[in-house]
Amino acid sequence: MAGWLDALESLASSRAKAGLTRRLRPRPAGDPVVDLAGNDYLGLATHPAVIEASAQSLQAYGLGATGSRLVRGSSVAHAELESDLAAWLGAESALVFSSGYLANLAAVRSLTSVCDLIVSDAYNHASLIDGCKISGTRTVVAPHNSPAAVAALLDEHPGRALVVTESVFSVDGDLAPLAELHEVTSARGALLLIDDAHALGLLGPAGAGGVVAAGLAGRSDVVVTATLSKSLGGAGGVVAGPAAFTRHLIDTGRTFIYDTALPPAVAAGVHEALRLARAADDRRALLTSRAAQTVARLSAAGFEVSPPAAGVLSVLAPGPEAALGWADDCRDRGVAVGCFRPPSTPDGSSRLRLTLNAGVSDADFARALDVIVECSP
């Protein structure tokens, strides 16, 4: 019986030697650290109006949803949020899940009911990769951000295919060529699924996301997924697209049918954050300015960093242990940054990931950039 625990210890030892050990660092309420690691891009997670909306719903509904959406978990808060999400995204319909991860699993798996091939971008998020795996459908990986490669793969396939991509990629922060990809898929009768998690709230008119910015909102051959935990500062996920697909998800989406619903208090808080995000052009402008400031400061210090399409960028590190030590040293000096190592990094390189936050003061942001430079390995 103890043999399996020995096997786990051996695997842990191998990860430690490779610099790939991960650990939890619980943070206290009111943590004074400058946050360039979380995904609260617009600084709405602690906005007083968001907290008040959530508190009122908490008082009305209680702590949890008490059941799955189809049993007891659907509330007016969910329905109102879904209606406004659909309008914001320019979609016919939207369905809220308890996480963006589960939304992606359901969307990919359900779309393979009408597709017999998946073409997945090489840098896609783990949730999309897992969706491809659990679908049981043949999946081919396309080179990153290459419409020509996607076209070639589709031309080899006689049936209907699903192309899966992110809009803004979660590690490097680069933007997918969405309009060009849609030209490829629409010409070949394929469907296009776009994870808009890191663009929602930041790109497009009123922050409606990368899909809207690319002019693809409301297309019958496009499905959009997103998390509600980044620019909207809460939790949950959404799938938006044709009403017929939403109906299909309600009937067949296992991570929707069998999962306890998002708490109504979270749905209400996210809904208020959505209203604020639509009018947050000033915060989006601030993030654009800070992105340029970050690239200029770190490039001048000799680091390899690419201009971000939205609010996330990465800085290459010499290796996984160096990246971890760099992040730890920053944290010890009051600045939280992300540390991305394999398997989170698709190309085997390790890096710091910085996420811009409009809720950080100008002085703290400038100091954080100085700390990152001074703590470099």
C-alpha positions in Angstrom: 0.0 0.0 0.0 2.8 2.4 0.8 4.4 1.9 -2.6 2.3 4.5 -4.3 3.3 7.1 -1.8 7.0 6.3 -2.4 6.3 6.8 -6.1 4.8 10.2 -5.4 7.8 11.1 -3.3 10.1 10.2 -6.2 8.1 12.3 -8.6 8.2 15.2 -6.2 12.0 14.8 -5.9 12.3 14.9 -9.7 10.3 18.1 -9.9 12.3 19.7 -7.1 15.6 19.0 -9.0 14.1 20.6 -12.1 13.0 23.7 -10.2 9.4 22.9 -10.8 8.1 22.6 -7.2 5.0 24.7 -6.6 3.7 26.0 -3.3 0.7 27.9 -1.9 1.3 31.3 -0.3 -1.9 32.3 1.6 -2.3 36.1 1.7 -4.0 38.0 4.6 -6.8 40.4 4.1 -5.5 43.8 3.3 -2.2 42.4 2.0 0.0 45.6 1.3 2.0 43.9 -1.5 1.8 45.7 -4.9 -0.1 43.2 -7.0 1.3 42.6 -10.5 0.5 38.9 -10.3 -3.3 38.7 -10.1 -5.7 39.3 -12.9 -7.8 42.1 -11.5 -6.8 44.3 -14.5 -9.4 47.1 -13.9 -9.1 47.1 -10.1 -12.8 46.2 -9.7 -12.5 43.3 -7.2 -12.5 45.7 -4.3 -14.6 48.5 -5.8 -17.2 49.6 -3.2 -20.1 49.3 -5.6 -19.1 45.7 -6.5 -18.8 44.7 -2.8 -22.1 46.4 -2.0 -24.0 44.5 -4.8 -22.5 41.2 -3.7 -23.3 41.9 0.0 -26.9 42.7 -0.8 -27.3 39.4 -2.8 -25.5 37.5 0.0 -28.0 38.8 2.4 -30.9 37.8 0.1 -29.7 34.4 -1.1 -27.2 33.2 1.5 -23.7 31.9 1.0 -24.1 29.4 -1.9 -26.4 28.5 -4.8 -27.4 25.3 -3.0 -27.5 23.2 -6.1 -26.7 22.9 -9.8 -28.3 25.4 -12.2 -30.9 22.8 -13.3 -31.9 21.8 -9.8 -32.0 24.8 -7.6 -29.0 26.9 -8.4 -30.3 29.3 -11.0 -31.3 32.7 -9.6 -32.5 36.0 -11.0 -28.9 37.2 -10.4 -27.6 34.6 -12.9 -30.3 35.4 -15.5 -29.7 39.1 -15.3 -25.9 38.6 -15.6 -26.3 36.3 -18.6 -28.6 38.8 -20.4 -26.1 41.7 -20.0 -23.1 39.5 -20.9 -24.7 38.5 -24.1 -25.5 42.2 -24.9 -21.9 43.2 -24.1 -20.4 40.5 -26.2 -22.8 41.0 -29.1 -24.0 37.4 -28.8 -27.5 36.0 -29.2 -27.2 34.1 -25.9 -24.9 33.5 -22.9 -24.6 30.9 -20.2 -22.7 31.3 -16.9 -20.6 28.5 -15.4 -19.0 28.4 -12.0 -15.5 28.8 -13.5 -13.9 29.7 -16.8 -12.1 26.4 -16.8 -15.4 24.5 -16.7 -16.9 26.8 -19.3 -14.1 25.9 -21.7 -14.4 22.2 -21.0 -18.1 22.3 -21.8 -17.8 24.5 -24.9 -15.1 22.4 -26.5 -16.7 19.0 -25.7 -20.1 20.1 -26.7 -19.0 21.5 -30.0 -17.5 18.2 -31.0 -21.0 16.9 -31.1 -21.1 18.5 -34.6 -17.3 18.4 -35.4 -15.0 15.5 -36.0 -11.6 17.4 -35.9 -10.2 20.0 -33.5 -7.4 22.3 -34.6 -5.8 23.8 -31.4 -3.3 26.6 -31.2 0.0 25.4 -29.8 -0.1 28.0 -27.0 -3.7 27.5 -25.8 -4.5 27.5 -22.1 -4.7 24.2 -20.2 -8.5 24.4 -20.0 -8.8 24.4 -23.8 -6.2 21.6 -24.1 -8.1 19.5 -21.5 -11.4 20.2 -23.3 -9.8 18.8 -26.5 -8.6 15.7 -24.6 -11.8 14.9 -22.8 -13.8 15.3 -26.0 -12.3 12.2 -27.5 -12.1 13.9 -30.8 -9.0 13.8 -33.0 -7.0 16.9 -32.2 -4.1 18.4 -34.2 -2.0 21.2 -32.8 -1.3 24.2 -35.1 1.8 26.4 -34.9 1.1 29.5 -32.8 -0.9 32.3 -34.4 -0.6 30.9 -38.0 -3.8 31.2 -40.1 -1.9 29.6 -43.0 -1.1 26.5 -41.0 -4.7 26.3 -39.8 -5.9 26.6 -43.4 -3.6 23.8 -44.5 -4.8 21.5 -41.8 -8.4 22.2 -42.6 -7.8 21.6 -46.3 -6.7 18.1 -45.4 -9.9 17.4 -43.6 -13.1 16.6 -45.5 -15.5 16.9 -42.5 -16.5 19.8 -40.2 -13.8 21.0 -37.9 -13.5 23.2 -34.8 -10.6 25.7 -34.5 -9.7 26.7 -30.9 -7.7 29.7 -29.9 -7.3 32.4 -27.3 -7.7 36.1 -28.2 -5.0 37.4 -25.9 -2.7 34.6 -24.9 -2.4 34.1 -21.2 1.4 33.8 -20.8 3.0 36.1 -23.4 0.0 38.4 -23.8 0.1 38.5 -27.6 -3.0 38.9 -29.7 -4.3 36.2 -32.1 -5.1 37.2 -35.7 -8.8 36.7 -35.1 -10.1 38.3 -38.3 -7.7 36.3 -40.5 -8.5 33.0 -38.6 -12.2 33.6 -39.2 -11.6 34.1 -42.9 -9.9 30.7 -42.9 -12.6 28.9 -40.9 -15.6 30.5 -42.6 -14.3 29.7 -46.1 -14.0 26.1 -45.1 -17.2 25.6 -43.0 -15.3 25.3 -39.7 -16.4 26.6 -36.4 -14.2 29.0 -34.4 -14.0 29.0 -30.6 -12.3 32.0 -29.0 -11.3 32.2 -25.3 -11.6 36.0 -24.7 -10.5 35.7 -21.0 -7.6 38.2 -21.1 -9.2 40.6 -23.6 -12.6 41.0 -22.0 -12.8 44.4 -20.3 -9.7 45.6 -22.0 -10.1 45.6 -25.7 -12.8 46.7 -28.1 -15.5 49.4 -27.6 -16.7 49.6 -24.0 -14.2 46.8 -23.2 -16.3 44.2 -24.9 -13.3 42.1 -25.8 -11.1 40.9 -28.6 -13.9 39.2 -30.5 -15.9 42.5 -30.7 -12.7 44.4 -31.6 -12.1 42.0 -34.5 -15.6 42.5 -35.8 -16.7 38.9 -35.2 -19.5 39.5 -32.6 -22.7 37.7 -33.3 -21.3 35.5 -36.1 -23.2 32.2 -36.2 -19.9 30.3 -36.7 -18.1 31.9 -33.7 -18.4 30.8 -30.0 -16.9 33.0 -27.3 -15.8 31.9 -23.8 -14.4 34.0 -21.0 -13.7 34.0 -17.3 -15.4 36.4 -15.0 -12.4 36.4 -12.6 -10.1 38.7 -14.4 -11.2 42.2 -15.5 -14.6 41.7 -13.7 -12.8 40.8 -10.5 -15.0 37.9 -9.4 -15.3 34.3 -10.3 -17.1 32.1 -12.9 -17.1 31.7 -16.6 -19.3 32.3 -19.6 -20.0 30.8 -23.0 -21.7 33.1 -25.5 -22.9 32.4 -29.0 -26.0 31.3 -30.9 -29.0 30.5 -28.7 -29.2 27.0 -30.2 -25.7 26.3 -28.8 -26.7 27.6 -25.4 -29.7 25.2 -25.5 -27.3 22.4 -26.4 -25.0 23.2 -23.4 -27.9 23.2 -21.0 -29.0 19.8 -22.3 -25.6 18.2 -22.6 -22.8 20.2 -20.9 -21.6 17.9 -18.1 -19.7 20.7 -16.3 -22.9 22.7 -16.4 -25.4 20.0 -15.5 -23.5 18.3 -12.7 -21.7 21.3 -11.0 -23.1 23.5 -8.2 -23.9 26.9 -9.6 -21.9 30.1 -9.1 -23.1 31.7 -5.8 -25.7 34.4 -6.5 -23.7 36.9 -4.5 -20.8 36.4 -6.8 -23.0 36.7 -9.9 -24.5 40.0 -8.5 -21.0 41.4 -7.8 -19.8 40.4 -11.3 -22.8 42.0 -12.8 -22.0 45.3 -11.1 -18.4 45.0 -12.2 -19.7 44.5 -15.8 -21.6 47.8 -15.6 -18.5 49.6 -14.3 -16.2 47.9 -16.9 -18.3 49.1 -19.8 -17.7 52.7 -18.7 -14.0 52.3 -17.6 -12.3 53.9 -20.6 -10.1 55.9 -18.2 -8.9 52.7 -16.6 -8.2 51.1 -20.0 -6.3 54.1 -21.0 -4.2 53.9 -17.8 -3.4 50.3 -18.5 -2.3 51.1 -22.1 0.0 53.8 -20.7 1.4 51.5 -18.1 2.1 48.8 -20.7 4.2 51.2 -22.6 5.9 52.3 -19.4 6.7 48.7 -18.5 8.1 47.8 -21.9 10.3 50.9 -21.9 11.6 50.4 -18.4 12.4 46.7 -18.7 13.8 46.9 -22.2 16.1 49.7 -21.1 17.3 47.4 -18.4 18.2 44.7 -20.9 15.3 42.3 -20.5 13.5 40.6 -23.4 9.9 41.7 -23.2 7.3 42.1 -25.9 4.7 44.9 -26.0 1.4 43.4 -24.7 -1.9 43.4 -26.6 -3.8 44.0 -23.4 -2.8 43.7 -19.7 -0.4 40.8 -19.5 3.2 40.5 -20.5 6.2 38.2 -19.8 9.9 38.7 -19.1 12.2 35.9 -19.9 14.3 34.3 -17.1 17.4 32.1 -17.4 15.6 29.1 -16.1 12.9 27.8 -13.7 15.0 28.2 -10.5 16.1 31.6 -11.5 12.5 32.6 -12.3 11.3 31.3 -8.9 14.1 33.1 -7.1 13.4 36.3 -9.0 9.7 36.2 -8.0 10.5 35.4 -4.4 12.9 38.3 -4.1 10.3 40.6 -5.6 7.8 39.3 -3.1 10.2 39.8 -0.2 10.4 43.5 -1.2 6.7 44.0 -1.4 5.9 43.3 -5.1 3.9 40.2 -6.2 4.7 39.0 -9.7 3.8 35.8 -11.5 6.3 33.0 -12.0 5.6 30.8 -15.0 7.6 27.6 -15.6 6.9 24.3 -17.5 4.3 23.0 -18.0 2.6 26.4 -17.8 5.0 27.8 -20.4 4.4 26.2 -23.8 7.9 26.6 -25.2 9.8 25.2 -22.3 11.2 28.6 -21.2 10.6 30.1 -17.8 9.6 33.7 -17.2 8.0 36.3 -14.9 4.5 37.2 -15.9 3.3 40.7 -15.1 -0.3 41.6 -15.0 -1.2 45.3 -15.0 -3.7 46.6 -12.5 -5.4 49.9 -12.7 -6.0 49.8 -8.9 -2.3 50.2 -8.2 -1.2 53.8 -7.6 1.3 55.5 -10.0 4.0 55.6 -7.2 3.6 52.0 -6.3 3.7 50.9 -9.9 6.9 52.8 -10.6 8.5 51.4 -7.5 7.4 47.9 -8.5 9.2 48.2 -11.9 12.3 49.3 -10.0 12.1 46.3 -7.7 11.7 43.9 -10.7 14.9 45.3 -12.3 16.9 45.3 -9.0 15.9 41.7 -8.1 16.8 40.2 -11.5 19.0 37.1 -11.4 
